[in-house]
Amino acid sequence: MVSAVFHSPLDAASAPAASRDRRATHSIAAGADAAGATALKDVKNQAIAAVRLARAPRDFSALWTRVLPPLLGLCLLALVWELVSVATKASIPSPKDTFLQAVTLFSDPFYSKGPNDQGVGWNVLSSLQRVALGFGLAAVVGIPVGFMIGRFTFLSRMFNPLISLMRPVSPLAWLPIGLLVFKGANPAAIWTIFICSIWPMIINTAVGVQRVPQDYMNVARVLNLSEWKIVTKILFPSVLPYMLTGVRLAVGTAWLVIVAAEMLTGGVGIGFWVWDEWNNLNVKNIIIAIFIIGIVGLALEYALIRLATAFTFEDVKN
């Protein structure tokens, strides 16, 4: 007996479609499994690499090449200092005694017991204030004058002999003129800072303007740019590295000169403090003042270097 099974046309049509759906489902699942396996393998490889990196010995050679030489230099300075102290029978205090005195001194750096007896902090701030005023006035005058001298040949020929004559004069030689004109020690010291700071700014700015490529100026002439556009769009970006170099030289010179000027004029300031400690035969404080002057000068230099690297091209950063 033969039995026959009949299916409806709908069932016959849906069978191939179901088969295709099952195949597609299996394909998607296989693809998802493969992608998951690949991702898992990548994570595993990254974990293995991280473990190997953690177990690998660290390379401290770059750190030592940066840290070790300055430390050796400071140790050499301390050794020479100690030998000098022993050779002079403690006329020059030893590093240990000077350090203990510095701890006592900086325990209260801003005390005030009268106009001639103030802490080292007030003296440093007074010197920085004079430097800021004299340096600021020099920048306001010197940078525009440098632009004009570098820009116009007539002004360059007119001012070059005057600059060559005045620049070699010691800034302290101008101090009596300041005392005579301003009738006061503080404005005379600011005047001295102004004189010593203005020459580097004028000279470096003028040299920077004169070294601007002539092609830039020819393009400005073809485009018929105004003098203001030439200064702001062409000269200033090109002269900025030279100008910042002049600023660095000026502030370094100003910090050097203020100490000598305050020794002569008196009042509150790091230079006067050094001279007053010498009159009291307090050599420890004089040595501490030397380190303070050096650290403040280094901080000013570092700040200006950071400023220069922020506003100049890569080849000027060194």
PLY file of the C-alpha trace (Angstrom):
ply
format ascii 1.0
element vertex 318
property float x
property float y
property float z
element edge 317
property int vertex1
property int vertex2
end_header
0.00 0.00 0.00
1.35 3.22 -1.03
0.51 6.32 0.89
1.04 9.75 -0.47
1.53 12.96 1.55
0.27 16.11 -0.03
1.36 19.64 1.07
-0.40 22.82 0.46
1.10 25.29 -2.00
1.79 27.75 0.89
3.84 25.16 2.76
5.75 24.28 -0.38
6.61 27.94 -0.97
7.62 28.63 2.61
10.04 25.73 2.90
12.83 27.19 0.73
12.43 30.57 2.47
12.83 28.99 5.91
15.88 27.17 4.70
17.40 30.43 3.49
16.62 32.13 6.83
18.32 29.32 8.71
21.39 29.61 6.50
21.49 33.42 6.97
21.13 33.02 10.72
23.97 30.51 10.83
26.10 32.84 8.69
25.49 35.84 10.96
26.19 33.76 14.04
29.40 32.48 12.51
30.45 36.03 11.62
29.69 37.25 15.12
31.68 34.37 16.59
34.62 35.19 14.32
34.48 38.92 15.20
34.26 38.07 18.89
37.19 35.72 18.61
39.23 38.39 16.82
38.37 41.02 19.44
39.20 38.58 22.23
42.49 37.78 20.57
43.33 41.50 20.28
42.52 42.07 23.95
44.65 39.08 24.88
47.57 40.38 22.82
47.27 43.83 24.41
47.22 42.31 27.87
50.31 40.23 27.09
52.11 43.30 25.74
51.20 45.30 28.85
52.50 42.55 31.13
55.75 42.33 29.16
56.15 46.12 29.31
55.56 46.11 33.05
58.09 43.33 33.57
60.69 44.89 31.27
63.46 46.85 33.01
62.95 50.60 32.81
65.47 52.74 30.99
66.64 55.52 33.30
69.53 56.62 31.10
67.73 59.71 29.82
66.78 60.72 33.36
70.31 60.29 34.64
71.80 62.32 31.80
69.54 65.20 32.82
69.77 64.93 36.61
73.25 63.59 37.29
75.39 66.40 35.74
73.67 69.24 37.68
73.92 67.22 40.91
77.62 66.62 40.34
78.10 70.34 39.68
76.36 71.27 42.94
78.38 68.67 44.85
81.59 70.08 43.37
80.55 73.59 44.44
79.83 72.40 47.98
83.18 70.60 48.13
85.16 73.62 46.97
83.18 75.81 49.36
83.98 73.51 52.28
87.68 73.47 51.39
87.75 77.28 51.21
86.01 77.47 54.59
88.60 75.16 56.14
91.50 77.01 54.50
90.27 80.39 55.78
89.63 79.02 59.28
85.87 79.63 59.01
86.24 83.24 57.88
84.09 82.02 55.01
81.22 80.09 56.64
80.84 76.44 55.74
77.86 75.19 53.69
76.32 73.65 56.81
76.50 76.87 58.85
75.14 78.90 55.94
72.26 76.46 55.47
71.30 76.68 59.16
71.40 80.47 58.92
69.19 80.34 55.80
66.62 78.22 57.65
66.49 80.84 60.40
66.38 83.69 57.89
63.54 82.27 55.82
61.47 81.32 58.84
60.22 84.94 58.81
61.23 86.62 55.54
58.62 89.40 55.69
59.17 90.94 59.09
59.36 94.73 59.37
61.05 96.54 62.24
61.53 99.92 60.65
62.64 101.36 57.30
66.17 99.98 57.60
65.35 96.64 59.22
63.09 94.52 57.03
63.05 90.87 56.05
64.78 89.52 52.98
61.42 89.00 51.28
60.62 92.71 51.35
64.08 93.53 50.04
63.70 91.17 47.08
60.23 92.50 46.27
61.48 96.11 46.38
64.30 95.28 43.97
61.90 93.47 41.62
59.57 96.46 41.71
62.36 98.81 40.64
63.44 96.41 37.91
59.86 96.10 36.65
59.37 99.88 36.46
62.69 100.63 34.77
62.41 97.65 32.46
58.81 98.48 31.53
59.69 102.06 30.64
62.63 100.83 28.57
60.38 98.42 26.67
57.79 101.12 25.97
60.48 103.42 24.54
63.10 101.02 23.19
61.00 98.64 21.09
59.23 101.34 19.01
62.53 103.19 18.58
64.15 99.96 17.39
61.36 99.47 14.85
61.82 102.99 13.49
65.61 102.72 13.33
65.43 99.41 11.53
62.66 100.54 9.20
64.04 103.89 8.02
67.60 104.25 6.77
67.78 107.94 7.62
66.96 107.30 11.29
69.41 104.41 11.36
72.24 106.63 10.16
71.23 109.35 12.59
71.02 107.21 15.72
73.80 104.68 15.12
76.59 107.03 16.26
74.65 107.96 19.40
73.98 104.33 20.29
77.61 103.38 19.63
78.70 106.19 21.95
76.26 105.61 24.81
76.01 101.82 24.89
79.53 101.07 26.26
79.04 103.46 29.20
78.56 101.65 32.49
74.98 102.01 33.75
76.25 103.07 37.16
77.83 106.12 35.53
74.29 107.35 34.92
73.33 107.03 38.59
74.69 110.46 39.66
72.79 112.05 36.77
69.63 110.40 38.04
70.27 111.62 41.59
70.86 115.14 40.29
67.74 115.21 38.11
65.22 113.30 40.24
66.48 114.30 43.71
65.76 110.85 45.11
67.42 107.45 45.43
64.45 105.37 44.26
63.78 107.22 40.96
67.54 107.39 40.35
67.77 103.57 40.62
64.80 103.20 38.24
66.52 105.62 35.84
69.65 103.48 35.94
67.63 100.36 35.13
65.96 102.20 32.28
69.32 103.17 30.76
70.85 99.70 30.98
67.70 97.98 29.63
66.96 100.18 26.65
70.05 99.46 24.54
69.55 95.68 24.07
65.93 96.25 23.09
66.74 98.97 20.56
69.64 97.11 18.97
68.00 93.67 18.72
64.71 95.06 17.44
66.46 97.18 14.82
68.57 94.24 13.67
65.47 92.08 13.41
63.70 94.67 11.24
66.72 95.01 8.97
66.89 91.24 8.47
63.32 90.88 7.26
63.54 89.38 3.72
63.26 92.00 1.01
60.74 89.82 -0.82
58.24 90.46 1.97
58.63 94.21 1.57
58.31 93.93 -2.21
55.02 92.07 -1.81
53.79 94.74 0.60
54.71 97.42 -1.93
52.87 95.59 -4.72
49.77 95.17 -2.56
50.03 98.85 -1.54
49.80 98.03 2.17
49.73 100.82 4.70
52.60 101.30 7.14
50.42 99.97 9.95
49.70 96.80 7.98
53.39 96.37 7.21
54.32 96.67 10.88
51.57 94.41 12.24
51.38 91.77 9.50
54.99 91.53 8.24
57.52 93.17 10.55
56.19 92.20 13.97
55.94 88.41 13.37
59.39 88.37 11.75
61.04 90.57 14.40
59.48 88.84 17.41
62.38 86.36 18.00
64.94 89.19 17.91
62.78 91.36 20.12
62.39 88.64 22.75
66.15 88.08 22.72
66.61 91.77 23.46
64.09 91.51 26.29
65.97 88.58 27.82
69.29 90.42 27.65
67.71 93.56 29.07
66.09 91.93 32.08
69.29 90.03 32.90
71.32 93.23 32.77
68.71 95.09 34.82
68.82 92.50 37.60
72.62 92.72 37.67
72.65 96.51 37.82
69.97 96.95 40.49
72.15 95.26 43.12
75.03 97.68 42.55
72.70 100.68 42.31
71.02 99.84 45.61
74.39 99.46 47.30
75.09 103.07 46.41
71.66 104.59 46.98
70.52 102.69 50.10
66.93 102.11 51.10
65.09 98.80 50.93
66.42 96.34 48.34
68.54 93.26 47.98
71.61 95.32 47.08
71.24 97.52 50.15
70.64 94.40 52.25
73.95 92.92 51.07
75.81 96.14 51.88
74.12 96.43 55.28
75.08 92.85 56.16
78.66 93.61 55.16
78.69 96.58 57.52
77.48 94.20 60.23
80.16 91.64 59.21
77.48 89.00 58.71
79.12 86.92 55.98
76.52 84.17 56.18
73.76 86.51 55.08
75.94 87.87 52.28
76.39 84.34 50.89
72.67 83.71 51.25
71.99 86.94 49.35
74.30 85.78 46.56
72.24 82.60 46.17
68.99 84.59 46.30
70.19 86.92 43.55
71.22 83.97 41.42
67.94 82.07 41.94
65.79 85.12 41.16
67.86 85.85 38.04
67.53 82.22 36.96
63.76 82.35 37.48
63.47 85.51 35.38
65.59 83.96 32.64
63.54 80.76 32.65
60.26 82.69 32.50
61.44 84.67 29.48
62.72 81.51 27.79
59.28 79.97 28.20
57.75 83.12 26.76
60.11 83.02 23.81
59.42 79.35 23.08
55.69 80.03 23.17
55.79 82.83 20.60
58.68 81.94 18.28
59.45 79.28 15.71
61.04 75.92 16.49
64.53 76.90 15.34
64.63 79.78 17.82
63.79 77.71 20.89
67.38 76.63 21.46
0 1
1 2
2 3
3 4
4 5
5 6
6 7
7 8
8 9
9 10
10 11
11 12
12 13
13 14
14 15
15 16
16 17
17 18
18 19
19 20
20 21
21 22
22 23
23 24
24 25
25 26
26 27
27 28
28 29
29 30
30 31
31 32
32 33
33 34
34 35
35 36
36 37
37 38
38 39
39 40
40 41
41 42
42 43
43 44
44 45
45 46
46 47
47 48
48 49
49 50
50 51
51 52
52 53
53 54
54 55
55 56
56 57
57 58
58 59
59 60
60 61
61 62
62 63
63 64
64 65
65 66
66 67
67 68
68 69
69 70
70 71
71 72
72 73
73 74
74 75
75 76
76 77
77 78
78 79
79 80
80 81
81 82
82 83
83 84
84 85
85 86
86 87
87 88
88 89
89 90
90 91
91 92
92 93
93 94
94 95
95 96
96 97
97 98
98 99
99 100
100 101
101 102
102 103
103 104
104 105
105 106
106 107
107 108
108 109
109 110
110 111
111 112
112 113
113 114
114 115
115 116
116 117
117 118
118 119
119 120
120 121
121 122
122 123
123 124
124 125
125 126
126 127
127 128
128 129
129 130
130 131
131 132
132 133
133 134
134 135
135 136
136 137
137 138
138 139
139 140
140 141
141 142
142 143
143 144
144 145
145 146
146 147
147 148
148 149
149 150
150 151
151 152
152 153
153 154
154 155
155 156
156 157
157 158
158 159
159 160
160 161
161 162
162 163
163 164
164 165
165 166
166 167
167 168
168 169
169 170
170 171
171 172
172 173
173 174
174 175
175 176
176 177
177 178
178 179
179 180
180 181
181 182
182 183
183 184
184 185
185 186
186 187
187 188
188 189
189 190
190 191
191 192
192 193
193 194
194 195
195 196
196 197
197 198
198 199
199 200
200 201
201 202
202 203
203 204
204 205
205 206
206 207
207 208
208 209
209 210
210 211
211 212
212 213
213 214
214 215
215 216
216 217
217 218
218 219
219 220
220 221
221 222
222 223
223 224
224 225
225 226
226 227
227 228
228 229
229 230
230 231
231 232
232 233
233 234
234 235
235 236
236 237
237 238
238 239
239 240
240 241
241 242
242 243
243 244
244 245
245 246
246 247
247 248
248 249
249 250
250 251
251 252
252 253
253 254
254 255
255 256
256 257
257 258
258 259
259 260
260 261
261 262
262 263
263 264
264 265
265 266
266 267
267 268
268 269
269 270
270 271
271 272
272 273
273 274
274 275
275 276
276 277
277 278
278 279
279 280
280 281
281 282
282 283
283 284
284 285
285 286
286 287
287 288
288 289
289 290
290 291
291 292
292 293
293 294
294 295
295 296
296 297
297 298
298 299
299 300
300 301
301 302
302 303
303 304
304 305
305 306
306 307
307 308
308 309
309 310
310 311
311 312
312 313
313 314
314 315
315 316
316 317
